[in-house]
Amino acid sequence: MKSLSILLLSLLFSTLALAQENNLASIDGIVNELLDQITIEKGEKMDTTAIRNLFHPSAILTVADSSGAESVSIANFLVLLKDPYYEAGYLEQELHKIVHEYNGIAQVFQSFYGKDSEGMEEKGINSYQLVYYEKRWWIISLLWTIESKDSKIPSQYLKEQD
C-alpha cells in the first residue's frame, strides 16, 4: 500500500511539473502561472519552488512609485513570501495586459487587482521583462507599482482599445 501511495504522489508531482512546464512555453502561460502561484487560500503555503522556477536565477523584483523604489533578488523575494501575512490568504487577478515581443524578449504591462486577507483591495501595474530560451519563457525582472488617489491607472491599461 505504501508503494502505491508513493507511486501516486510521484505521478501527481510529475503531472504538476509537466503542467507548469507547458505554461512556461507561452507569455500568457508564464504570467498566469505566477498569478496562480501567489494567489492562495487561508492556511495554504506558497510553493516557493514553483515560483522560483518561473524566474531566471538572477531575476530582480522591484516595487516603485514616485517616492522611490525597492529591489530584491528572487531569493530574498521568496523569503518574503513565507511571511504569515500571505498564509492568511492573498488574491491577485489580471485586469488587462499589453504584450510587446521581439526576437526572444518580451515586455508585458499587466494591470491587476489584489485583495489581502484583511480585505484591503488595490489595483496596480506589473511590468514583466521576459526572455525565451531552452524552449520556455523566463521572468528576468518584475517591476510593479500600486495605484494611488493621485495616480490612477490609465484606461489603456485597463481594457482593450478600439
Secondary structure by P-SEA (a helix, b strand, c coil): caaaaaaaaaaaaaaaaaaaaaaaccaaaaaaaaaaaaccccccccaaaaaaaacccbbbbbbbcccbbbbbcaaaaaaaaaccccccbbbbbbccbbbbbccccccccccccccccccccbbbbbbbbbbbcccccccccccccccccccccccccccccc
